[in-house]
Amino acid sequence: MAAHFNLNANSSKPSQTIAKDQAYQLLPAVLLICLFVVLPLCLIAIFSFLKPGTYGGVEWVFSAGSYVQFLFEQDFLTENLVFSANYLSIFFNSFVLAITATVLCLIIGFPTAYFIATRPERTRNIWLFAITVPYWVNLLIRTVAMLFIIRDQGPINSILIATGLISEPIRFAYTNFAIGLGLFYSYLPFMVLPIYAAIERLDFSLVEAAHDLYATRRSTLWNIIIPVVKPGIIAGCLLVFIPSLGSFIAPDILGGGKNLMIGNLIALQFQGSRNWPFGAAVAVILLTLVLSILLFFAMRSAKEARK
């Protein structure tokens, strides 16, 4: 009995040593995450419950006024709180633009990913290279280039006027259309690559079997292809929607600063208005919404996995 016990104890030591080694290897990454992710988020959450300083910064006095300011404003005459939907409209506009960009990326990204995944292996890397190479250039430069293309004197309007389709320039720049176009262009690869990875793992013999059984292309798409690549579609939608929701450069340059999104609102509070607590409160609200969306999809995925 004793010998048997000692044998089991000795056999468990290597696994314990491996676990400790893995923990030590993860320690630097955990420390970096805590230092550069968790700590700043905690500071933002704390700042949101403080009073704004006179010339920026915060006063270390507890106050929930920033969250009240998000939904209410003080009447100039009576000093009573009156409901205001100004900031809610910015959030709504941001959600609409982010959803629009996500849908456009899905409409273009899915067939693009399917096309690349069905090419011969020797040419797939070339197509992937063609998708990613424009994004080696800085996002700011690409956004400014987009502005030059869609401006009133840009090549699009010049071509349309030269062909006689229009008599005067169409105003593309500094509109919600321009912002949505910029978001679509900026995050399209984030949709293509996850879907491509999912389609690449698809067993195409199932597609061939469906065609042999006289299934239509639409039936094959909805009943065979999409259920298999659904995780890639969800991942791509999240990777496009979340950064689009907090985008700053596209609305600032392509929207001309006239059509604010959540990212611009936060930046304005920290830089222009110097109301750090309110900027922090808006950031916390945005973070809460994003985490709620991620939690919803995680719970849904876990529920489907249990089935």
C-alpha positions as CSV (number, residue, x, y, z in Angstrom):
1,M,0.0,0.0,0.0
2,A,2.8,2.4,1.0
3,A,4.8,1.6,-2.1
4,H,1.7,2.1,-4.3
5,F,1.1,5.5,-2.6
6,N,4.7,6.6,-3.1
7,L,4.6,5.6,-6.8
8,N,1.5,7.7,-7.4
9,A,3.0,10.7,-5.5
10,N,6.2,10.5,-7.5
11,S,4.3,10.2,-10.8
12,S,2.4,13.4,-10.0
13,K,5.5,15.5,-9.4
14,P,6.3,16.1,-13.1
15,S,2.8,17.4,-13.8
16,Q,3.1,19.8,-10.8
17,T,6.5,21.0,-12.0
18,I,5.1,21.6,-15.5
19,A,2.2,23.5,-14.1
20,K,4.5,25.7,-12.1
21,D,6.8,26.3,-15.1
22,Q,3.8,27.3,-17.2
23,A,2.6,29.7,-14.5
24,Y,6.1,31.3,-14.3
25,Q,6.0,31.7,-18.1
26,L,2.7,33.4,-18.0
27,L,3.7,35.8,-15.2
28,P,5.3,38.5,-17.4
29,A,2.2,38.6,-19.7
30,V,-0.1,38.8,-16.7
31,L,1.9,41.6,-15.2
32,L,1.9,43.5,-18.4
33,I,-1.9,43.1,-18.8
34,C,-2.5,44.2,-15.2
35,L,-0.2,47.2,-15.7
36,F,-1.3,48.5,-19.1
37,V,-4.9,47.2,-19.3
38,V,-6.5,46.5,-15.9
39,L,-4.9,49.5,-14.0
40,P,-5.8,52.1,-16.6
41,L,-9.4,50.8,-16.8
42,C,-9.6,51.0,-13.0
43,L,-8.3,54.6,-13.0
44,I,-10.9,55.5,-15.7
45,A,-13.7,53.9,-13.6
46,I,-12.5,55.9,-10.5
47,F,-12.2,59.2,-12.4
48,S,-15.8,58.8,-13.6
49,F,-17.0,59.2,-10.0
50,L,-15.0,62.3,-9.2
51,K,-15.5,66.0,-9.7
52,P,-13.8,67.8,-12.6
53,G,-10.9,70.0,-11.9
54,T,-11.0,73.7,-12.7
55,Y,-8.3,73.5,-15.4
56,G,-8.6,69.9,-16.2
57,G,-7.8,66.8,-14.2
58,V,-10.0,65.8,-11.3
59,E,-10.8,66.7,-7.7
60,W,-10.7,63.8,-5.4
61,V,-14.3,64.3,-4.2
62,F,-16.9,61.6,-4.9
63,S,-19.6,62.6,-7.3
64,A,-22.0,60.8,-9.7
65,G,-22.5,64.1,-11.6
66,S,-20.8,62.8,-14.7
67,Y,-23.4,60.0,-15.1
68,V,-26.2,62.4,-14.4
69,Q,-24.8,64.8,-17.1
70,F,-25.0,62.0,-19.6
71,L,-28.8,61.9,-19.4
72,F,-29.7,65.3,-17.9
73,E,-28.8,69.0,-18.2
74,Q,-29.4,71.8,-15.8
75,D,-32.1,74.3,-16.8
76,F,-30.5,77.8,-17.0
77,L,-33.4,79.6,-15.2
78,T,-34.8,77.1,-12.7
79,E,-31.6,75.0,-12.2
80,N,-33.7,71.9,-12.4
81,L,-32.5,68.8,-14.2
82,V,-34.1,68.3,-17.6
83,F,-33.7,65.2,-19.7
84,S,-31.4,65.6,-22.6
85,A,-30.9,63.1,-25.5
86,N,-27.9,64.9,-27.0
87,Y,-25.4,62.3,-25.9
88,L,-27.8,59.4,-26.5
89,S,-28.1,60.6,-30.1
90,I,-24.3,60.4,-30.4
91,F,-24.4,56.8,-29.1
92,F,-27.3,56.0,-31.4
93,N,-25.5,57.5,-34.4
94,S,-22.3,55.6,-33.5
95,F,-24.2,52.3,-33.3
96,V,-26.0,52.9,-36.6
97,L,-22.6,53.7,-38.4
98,A,-20.9,50.7,-36.7
99,I,-23.7,48.3,-37.7
100,T,-23.8,49.7,-41.2
101,A,-20.0,49.2,-41.6
102,T,-20.3,45.7,-40.2
103,V,-23.1,44.8,-42.6
104,L,-21.2,46.2,-45.6
105,C,-18.0,44.4,-44.5
106,L,-20.0,41.1,-44.2
107,I,-21.6,41.6,-47.6
108,I,-18.3,42.2,-49.3
109,G,-16.1,40.1,-47.0
110,F,-18.0,36.8,-47.1
111,P,-17.8,36.3,-50.9
112,T,-14.2,37.6,-50.9
113,A,-13.2,35.1,-48.2
114,Y,-15.0,32.3,-50.0
115,F,-13.3,33.2,-53.3
116,I,-9.8,33.2,-51.7
117,A,-10.5,29.9,-49.8
118,T,-11.5,28.1,-53.0
119,R,-8.5,29.2,-55.0
120,P,-5.6,26.7,-55.6
121,E,-3.2,26.6,-52.7
122,R,-0.4,28.1,-54.7
123,T,-2.4,31.4,-55.3
124,R,-4.1,31.8,-51.9
125,N,-1.2,33.6,-50.3
126,I,-1.1,36.0,-53.2
127,W,-4.8,36.9,-52.7
128,L,-4.3,37.2,-49.0
129,F,-1.3,39.5,-49.6
130,A,-3.4,41.6,-51.9
131,I,-6.0,42.0,-49.1
132,T,-3.6,42.9,-46.4
133,V,-0.9,45.0,-48.2
134,P,-2.9,48.3,-48.3
135,Y,-3.1,48.0,-44.5
136,W,0.7,48.2,-44.1
137,V,0.2,52.0,-44.6
138,N,-0.7,54.0,-41.5
139,L,-4.5,54.3,-40.9
140,L,-4.3,58.1,-40.8
141,I,-2.6,58.3,-44.2
142,R,-5.2,55.9,-45.7
143,T,-8.1,58.0,-44.2
144,V,-6.7,61.2,-45.6
145,A,-6.3,59.5,-49.0
146,M,-9.9,58.5,-48.8
147,L,-10.8,62.1,-48.2
148,F,-9.0,63.3,-51.3
149,I,-10.8,60.6,-53.4
150,I,-14.3,61.5,-52.2
151,R,-14.0,65.3,-51.9
152,D,-15.9,67.7,-54.2
153,Q,-12.8,68.1,-56.5
154,G,-11.8,64.4,-56.1
155,P,-11.5,61.8,-58.9
156,I,-15.0,60.3,-58.3
157,N,-16.8,63.6,-58.8
158,S,-14.4,64.6,-61.7
159,I,-15.2,61.3,-63.5
160,L,-18.9,61.7,-63.0
161,I,-18.9,65.3,-64.2
162,A,-16.7,64.4,-67.2
163,T,-19.1,61.6,-68.3
164,G,-22.1,63.9,-68.0
165,L,-23.8,61.9,-65.3
166,I,-23.9,64.8,-63.0
167,S,-23.6,68.6,-63.5
168,E,-22.2,69.6,-60.1
169,P,-20.2,67.7,-57.5
170,I,-22.0,65.3,-55.1
171,R,-21.1,66.0,-51.5
172,F,-19.6,62.8,-50.2
173,A,-17.1,64.3,-47.8
174,Y,-18.0,65.4,-44.3
175,T,-21.2,63.3,-44.1
176,N,-22.3,60.1,-42.4
177,F,-21.9,58.4,-45.7
178,A,-18.2,59.3,-45.7
179,I,-17.7,58.1,-42.1
180,G,-19.4,54.7,-42.9
181,L,-17.3,54.3,-46.0
182,G,-14.2,55.0,-44.0
183,L,-15.1,52.5,-41.3
184,F,-15.9,49.9,-44.0
185,Y,-12.6,50.5,-45.7
186,S,-10.6,50.5,-42.5
187,Y,-11.9,47.2,-41.0
188,L,-12.8,45.1,-44.0
189,P,-9.8,42.7,-43.5
190,F,-11.0,42.1,-40.0
191,M,-14.1,40.5,-41.6
192,V,-12.3,38.7,-44.4
193,L,-9.6,36.9,-42.5
194,P,-11.7,35.1,-39.8
195,I,-14.3,34.0,-42.4
196,Y,-11.5,32.8,-44.6
197,A,-10.0,30.8,-41.8
198,A,-13.4,29.2,-41.1
199,I,-14.1,28.4,-44.8
200,E,-10.6,26.9,-45.2
201,R,-11.6,24.3,-42.6
202,L,-14.9,23.5,-44.5
203,D,-15.2,20.0,-45.9
204,F,-16.1,20.8,-49.5
205,S,-17.1,17.2,-50.1
206,L,-20.3,18.1,-48.2
207,V,-20.9,20.9,-50.8
208,E,-20.3,18.5,-53.6
209,A,-22.7,15.9,-52.1
210,A,-25.4,18.6,-51.8
211,H,-25.0,19.5,-55.4
212,D,-25.2,15.7,-56.3
213,L,-28.5,15.6,-54.4
214,Y,-29.8,18.5,-56.5
215,A,-29.7,21.1,-53.7
216,T,-29.8,24.7,-54.9
217,R,-27.0,27.0,-54.3
218,R,-29.0,29.0,-51.8
219,S,-30.0,25.8,-49.9
220,T,-26.3,24.7,-49.9
221,L,-25.2,28.1,-48.7
222,W,-27.8,28.4,-45.8
223,N,-27.8,24.7,-44.7
224,I,-24.2,23.6,-45.1
225,I,-21.7,26.5,-45.6
226,I,-23.1,29.1,-43.2
227,P,-23.6,26.8,-40.2
228,V,-20.0,25.6,-40.5
229,V,-18.4,29.1,-40.9
230,K,-20.8,30.7,-38.4
231,P,-18.0,31.1,-35.7
232,G,-15.9,33.0,-38.3
233,I,-18.8,35.2,-39.2
234,I,-19.5,36.1,-35.6
235,A,-15.8,36.7,-34.9
236,G,-15.5,38.9,-38.0
237,C,-18.6,40.9,-37.1
238,L,-17.3,41.5,-33.6
239,L,-13.9,42.5,-34.8
240,V,-15.5,45.1,-37.1
241,F,-18.3,46.3,-34.9
242,I,-16.3,47.0,-31.7
243,P,-13.5,49.1,-33.1
244,S,-16.0,50.9,-35.4
245,L,-18.1,51.8,-32.4
246,G,-15.2,53.6,-30.8
247,S,-13.5,54.9,-33.9
248,F,-11.9,58.3,-33.8
249,I,-10.0,59.0,-37.0
250,A,-12.7,58.3,-39.6
251,P,-15.4,60.6,-38.1
252,D,-12.8,63.3,-37.3
253,I,-11.3,63.5,-40.8
254,L,-14.0,62.2,-43.1
255,G,-16.8,63.7,-41.0
256,G,-15.0,66.9,-40.5
257,G,-15.7,66.8,-36.8
258,K,-19.3,67.7,-37.5
259,N,-20.8,64.2,-37.0
260,L,-19.5,63.1,-33.6
261,M,-19.1,59.5,-32.6
262,I,-18.3,58.1,-29.2
263,G,-14.6,58.2,-29.7
264,N,-14.7,61.9,-30.7
265,L,-16.9,62.7,-27.7
266,I,-14.5,61.1,-25.3
267,A,-11.5,62.8,-26.9
268,L,-13.3,66.1,-26.8
269,Q,-13.9,65.8,-23.0
270,F,-10.2,65.1,-22.3
271,Q,-8.7,67.6,-24.7
272,G,-11.1,70.4,-25.4
273,S,-13.6,70.6,-22.5
274,R,-11.1,69.2,-20.0
275,N,-13.9,67.5,-18.2
276,W,-12.0,64.3,-17.4
277,P,-14.7,62.7,-15.2
278,F,-17.4,63.0,-17.9
279,G,-15.0,61.7,-20.5
280,A,-14.2,58.8,-18.2
281,A,-17.9,58.2,-17.6
282,V,-18.6,58.0,-21.3
283,A,-15.7,55.6,-21.7
284,V,-17.1,53.4,-18.9
285,I,-20.6,53.4,-20.5
286,L,-19.1,52.4,-23.8
287,L,-17.0,49.7,-22.2
288,T,-20.1,48.3,-20.4
289,L,-22.0,48.2,-23.6
290,V,-19.2,46.4,-25.4
291,L,-18.7,43.9,-22.6
292,S,-22.5,43.2,-22.5
293,I,-22.4,42.4,-26.3
294,L,-19.4,40.1,-25.9
295,L,-21.0,38.4,-22.9
296,F,-24.3,37.9,-24.8
297,F,-22.4,36.2,-27.7
298,A,-20.3,34.1,-25.3
299,M,-23.4,32.9,-23.4
300,R,-25.2,32.2,-26.7
301,S,-22.2,30.2,-28.0
302,A,-21.9,28.2,-24.8
303,K,-25.7,27.4,-24.9
304,E,-25.4,26.2,-28.5
305,A,-22.3,24.1,-27.6
306,R,-24.3,22.4,-24.9
307,K,-26.9,21.4,-27.4
